[in-house]
Amino acid sequence: MKRFGNRCFLTGSTNVSFKHVISFATGHGGHIVANLLPMDKALNLSRQDKNFGEWFNTLEATIEMHDAFDEAFEYLAELNGLTVDLFEEYVYYCDAYRRTEEEIKADPRPSVEIFKEWKEAGGVI
């Protein structure tokens, strides 16, 4: 919250809740700083579990919102130890390769570590 001035990272609204960038429903990401952004509650509800980038592209976004989105994406990429391009691929990876509770229990490593290993092994979406 401090990083974004206690406001929505996109609109500046103070009526915010945290949003998982990588939807919790995918079995990836989780409740970690590197996966959460403060978002206006109405926007948060509109997102549901859609892919973060694809959801953003459905908005009638202003130039300022595009800049804010890019800045937040860069911030999260850095927190995850990825380039912006790899972070985008990571988001799509998490949507494409959803994990069950059993899979999470069998391999509880952070999803970004699993993604990096998959990528090093030649994984392509």
PyMOL commands that set and color helices and strands:
alter all, ss='L'
color gray80, all
select helices_A, chain A and resi 2-4+24-26+33-35+41-47+52-58+63-79+84-96+101-106+111-120
alter helices_A, ss='H'
color red, helices_A
select strands_A, chain A and resi 16-20+36-40
alter strands_A, ss='S'
color yellow, strands_A
deselect
rebuild
show_as cartoon
